[in-house]
């Protein structure tokens, strides 16, 4: 198994870190000094390395540019009050990455390499991990096909990279409620397609509907199933939950919904709190009907970037509904506070979800 000592580390001669930038890092625009890199050729992965962050020189014939054979992940590291750094549920993110790799015909990366690589990278760039609550170091592992070939086929070579970025809130609303709208004529994924894989194609399909939604004042799109266009699936960057009476309901995973790690965490926590949790089909008509009769108490999205994002309004066709008077609900807030406290080390890790490294 690959360990930290097996990774070749080449450090930059001059750090680009400006501490003032960490005061308000935004999201996804600032990158740390180093990156993890490993190449696949001749049926095996090569030597893992940490190298200075920089541009890649690629051929215009690179197969990923033409046929999209690529996958990615996104997880976070958090600085605790003690100064140590916590990486949240790396094993679950690796599990999902393996499923995405299998669906895109990309060779698997061993968990030892994955964990050691991201741990070594975070440790090398520990100064880039923000100390302020609500901020973290976003970790982006990704793999892409690197053959130079014009023709639809499985690549024989690949590049695995991990880059990191200090971040604040993903949505400008933060923990305040977001506004969602269904996408009309557009669909995201069908069963048997790529909906359950974390691959760039899924996100490319969401860009136009998301842009149209934003022009109308919405935060994101609430996707419905592609066949009947009546069952809620997910938001552009989040899974969805509805608190209906005493039931916490979330759309079931049936091949067209991304299995979120935060989604899995919420299900575990809610069950542990004694709640009734169901994974089932939820129609948009049910959402509106339960809102009308007062049963729909809260709705929220879950995802690595936002953690918990309360939903204050949903619009479908020409109808709109307010949820909890457009305010953050007590259950959404309780979940957000509990999960983030665990991530920052302020709450005991009773589930064994936190991997801690020295700061």
C-alpha positions in Angstrom: 0.0 0.0 0.0 1.2 3.5 -0.9 2.1 5.6 2.1 3.2 9.2 2.6 6.9 8.2 2.4 6.3 6.7 -1.1 5.3 10.0 -2.6 8.0 12.1 -4.2 7.6 15.8 -3.1 9.0 18.7 -5.2 8.3 21.9 -3.4 7.9 25.3 -5.0 10.8 27.8 -4.4 8.4 30.6 -3.7 4.9 30.4 -2.1 2.1 32.4 -3.7 0.2 32.6 -0.4 -1.0 36.0 0.7 -2.7 35.6 4.1 -5.0 38.5 3.3 -6.5 36.4 0.5 -7.7 33.9 3.1 -9.9 36.5 4.8 -12.4 36.2 2.0 -11.3 33.5 -0.4 -14.6 33.2 -2.4 -15.1 29.8 -3.9 -12.9 28.0 -6.4 -10.8 30.9 -7.7 -7.8 30.7 -5.5 -5.4 27.7 -5.7 -2.7 26.5 -3.3 1.0 26.1 -4.1 1.1 22.4 -5.0 -0.8 19.6 -6.7 -0.7 15.8 -6.7 0.1 14.1 -10.0 0.2 10.5 -11.2 0.1 9.0 -14.7 -1.3 5.7 -16.0 0.4 3.9 -18.9 1.1 0.3 -19.9 -1.6 -1.0 -17.6 -0.4 0.5 -14.3 -0.3 3.7 -12.4 3.2 5.3 -12.1 5.0 7.1 -9.3 2.8 9.5 -7.2 4.3 13.0 -6.9 3.6 16.4 -5.3 4.7 19.1 -7.6 4.3 22.9 -7.8 0.8 24.0 -9.0 1.0 25.1 -12.6 -0.3 24.8 -16.1 -0.5 21.6 -18.1 0.8 21.3 -21.6 -1.6 19.1 -23.6 -2.1 18.0 -27.1 -5.1 19.4 -29.0 -5.7 15.7 -29.9 -6.2 14.7 -26.3 -9.1 12.3 -26.2 -10.7 13.9 -23.1 -11.1 17.1 -25.1 -13.1 15.3 -27.8 -14.9 12.5 -26.0 -15.2 13.6 -22.4 -13.7 10.5 -20.7 -13.1 12.1 -17.3 -14.3 11.9 -13.7 -13.8 14.1 -10.6 -14.5 14.3 -6.9 -14.8 17.1 -4.3 -14.1 16.9 -0.6 -13.0 19.2 2.1 -10.4 19.7 4.8 -11.1 21.8 7.9 -8.8 23.4 10.5 -9.8 22.6 14.1 -9.2 25.0 17.0 -6.2 22.8 18.0 -4.6 23.6 14.6 -4.9 20.0 13.3 -6.6 19.4 10.0 -9.7 17.2 9.5 -10.6 15.6 6.2 -14.2 14.6 6.2 -15.2 11.0 5.0 -12.4 10.4 2.5 -13.3 6.7 2.2 -16.8 7.5 1.0 -15.5 10.0 -1.6 -13.1 7.3 -2.8 -15.9 4.8 -3.1 -17.9 7.1 -5.2 -14.8 7.9 -7.4 -14.3 4.2 -8.0 -18.0 3.8 -9.2 -17.5 6.8 -11.5 -14.2 5.3 -12.8 -16.0 2.0 -13.6 -18.8 3.8 -15.5 -16.3 5.8 -17.6 -13.9 2.9 -18.2 -11.1 4.6 -16.2 -8.7 2.5 -14.2 -9.2 2.4 -10.5 -6.9 4.2 -8.0 -6.1 2.3 -4.8 -7.5 3.9 -1.6 -4.0 3.9 -0.1 -2.8 6.1 -3.0 -5.9 8.3 -2.9 -5.7 8.9 0.9 -1.9 9.3 1.1 -1.9 11.6 -1.9 -4.5 14.0 -0.6 -3.1 13.9 2.9 0.4 14.6 1.7 -0.9 17.5 -0.5 -2.9 19.0 2.3 0.0 18.7 4.7 2.4 20.3 2.2 0.0 23.2 1.8 -1.3 23.3 5.3 -0.8 27.1 5.5 -3.5 27.4 2.8 -6.2 25.8 5.1 -8.3 28.7 6.5 -8.8 29.1 10.2 -12.1 31.0 10.1 -15.3 29.1 10.8 -17.3 28.6 7.6 -14.2 28.3 5.5 -12.3 25.2 4.4 -9.8 23.8 1.9 -11.7 22.3 -1.0 -10.0 19.2 -2.5 -10.5 18.4 -6.1 -9.2 14.9 -7.3 -9.8 14.3 -11.0 -8.8 11.8 -13.7 -8.9 12.3 -17.5 -8.0 10.3 -20.6 -4.7 11.4 -22.1 -4.3 9.5 -25.3 -3.8 11.5 -28.5 -6.3 10.0 -30.8 -9.3 11.1 -32.9 -11.7 8.2 -32.6 -14.2 7.0 -30.0 -12.4 4.4 -27.9 -11.3 3.8 -24.3 -8.0 5.6 -23.7 -4.9 3.6 -22.8 -3.3 6.5 -20.7 -4.6 8.7 -18.0 -3.6 11.5 -15.6 -4.7 11.7 -12.0 -4.4 15.1 -10.4 -5.5 16.6 -7.0 -5.6 20.3 -6.6 -6.8 22.3 -3.6 -8.5 25.7 -3.1 -9.3 27.7 0.1 -13.0 28.5 0.0 -15.9 30.2 1.8 -19.6 29.7 1.2 -20.6 28.1 -2.1 -23.9 30.0 -2.5 -23.9 33.7 -1.8 -26.9 33.0 0.4 -24.8 30.9 2.8 -27.1 29.1 5.3 -29.9 31.4 4.2 -32.6 29.8 2.0 -32.2 29.5 -1.8 -34.8 29.7 -4.5 -35.3 26.8 -7.0 -37.2 26.3 -10.2 -38.0 23.2 -12.2 -36.3 23.2 -15.6 -39.2 23.0 -18.0 -38.2 21.2 -21.2 -34.7 20.3 -20.0 -33.6 17.0 -18.4 -30.4 16.1 -16.6 -30.1 12.3 -16.8 -31.9 9.0 -17.4 -31.5 5.6 -15.7 -28.6 3.8 -17.3 -26.9 7.0 -18.3 -24.3 9.0 -16.4 -26.5 10.6 -13.7 -25.0 8.5 -10.9 -21.4 9.2 -12.0 -19.5 12.4 -11.1 -18.4 13.2 -14.6 -18.1 16.6 -16.4 -20.8 15.7 -18.9 -23.5 15.8 -16.2 -22.6 19.4 -15.2 -22.3 20.5 -18.8 -25.9 19.5 -19.4 -27.0 21.7 -16.5 -25.3 24.9 -17.5 -27.9 26.3 -19.9 -30.9 25.6 -17.6 -29.0 27.0 -14.6 -28.2 30.2 -16.5 -31.8 30.6 -17.5 -32.9 30.0 -13.9 -30.4 32.6 -12.6 -31.7 35.2 -15.1 -35.1 34.8 -13.5 -33.7 35.3 -10.0 -33.4 31.7 -8.9 -30.4 30.1 -7.3 -30.5 26.8 -9.1 -32.6 24.2 -11.0 -34.6 21.5 -9.2 -34.3 18.6 -11.6 -37.3 16.3 -12.3 -37.0 12.8 -13.8 -36.4 12.7 -17.5 -39.2 10.3 -18.4 -42.4 11.5 -16.7 -41.0 14.9 -15.7 -42.9 14.7 -12.4 -40.5 13.1 -9.8 -37.9 15.3 -8.0 -34.4 14.1 -8.5 -31.7 16.6 -7.4 -30.5 20.2 -7.6 -27.7 21.1 -9.9 -25.1 20.7 -7.2 -27.1 19.1 -4.3 -29.3 16.2 -3.3 -32.7 17.1 -2.0 -34.6 16.4 1.3 -38.1 17.2 2.4 -39.4 17.2 6.0 -43.0 16.1 5.5 -44.8 15.8 8.9 -42.5 13.5 10.9 -40.9 12.0 7.8 -37.6 13.0 6.3 -37.9 12.0 2.7 -35.2 12.1 -0.1 -35.4 10.8 -3.7 -34.2 7.3 -4.0 -31.1 6.4 -5.9 -32.2 4.7 -9.1 -29.3 5.4 -11.4 -30.0 9.0 -12.4 -29.2 10.7 -9.1 -25.7 11.3 -7.8 -25.2 9.4 -4.5 -24.0 12.3 -2.4 -21.7 11.8 0.6 -23.4 14.6 2.6 -26.7 12.9 1.6 -25.5 9.7 3.2 -24.3 11.6 6.2 -27.7 13.2 6.8 -29.5 9.9 6.4 -27.2 8.3 9.1 -27.5 11.2 11.5 -31.3 11.6 11.1 -31.8 7.9 11.8 -29.5 8.1 14.7 -31.7 10.9 16.1 -34.7 8.6 15.9 -36.3 10.1 12.8 -38.3 8.3 10.2 -36.1 8.5 7.0 -37.4 7.3 3.7 -35.7 7.1 0.3 -38.5 7.1 -2.2 -40.1 8.7 -5.2 -41.3 12.3 -4.4 -43.4 14.0 -7.1 -43.4 17.7 -7.5 -47.2 17.5 -7.1 -46.7 15.9 -3.7 -44.3 18.8 -2.7 -47.0 21.3 -3.6 -49.8 19.3 -2.0 -48.0 18.9 1.3 -47.1 22.6 1.3 -50.8 23.5 0.8 -52.0 21.2 3.6 -49.3 22.3 6.0 -47.4 19.1 6.2 -44.3 20.3 4.3 -42.2 21.8 7.1 -38.8 22.2 5.5 -36.8 21.5 2.4 -33.1 21.6 2.0 -30.3 20.5 -0.3 -27.1 18.7 0.8 -23.7 18.7 -0.8 -20.0 18.9 0.0 -19.7 22.5 -1.1 -22.7 24.0 0.8 -23.2 21.2 3.4 -26.8 22.1 4.1 -28.6 24.6 2.0 -32.2 25.5 3.1 -34.8 26.0 0.3 -37.2 28.9 0.9 -39.1 28.8 -2.4 -39.8 26.3 -5.2 -41.4 27.3 -8.5 -42.9 24.8 -11.0 -44.5 26.0 -14.3 -46.5 29.0 -13.2 -46.9 28.1 -9.5 -44.6 28.9 -6.6 -44.6 27.9 -3.0 -42.9 29.3 0.1 -41.4 26.9 2.6 -41.2 27.8 6.3 -42.1 31.4 5.3 -38.9 31.5 3.3 -36.8 31.1 6.4 -34.2 28.6 7.5 -35.9 25.8 9.4 -34.8 24.6 12.8 -34.0 21.1 11.5 -31.9 22.3 8.6 -30.0 24.6 11.0 -29.5 21.8 13.5 -28.1 19.5 10.8 -25.8 22.2 9.5 -24.5 23.0 13.0 -24.0 19.4 13.9 -22.2 18.3 10.7 -19.9 21.4 10.6 -19.1 21.0 14.3 -18.0 17.5 13.6 -15.9 18.6 10.6 -14.2 21.3 12.6 -13.6 19.0 15.5 -16.0 20.8 17.9 -18.3 17.8 18.1 -17.2 14.2 18.9 -16.8 12.0 15.8 -19.0 9.1 16.9 -19.2 7.7 13.4 -15.4 7.6 12.6 -15.9 9.9 9.7 -13.0 12.3 10.3 -9.4 11.6 9.1 -7.1 14.0 11.0 -3.6 15.0 10.0 -1.1 17.4 11.6 -1.5 21.1 10.7 
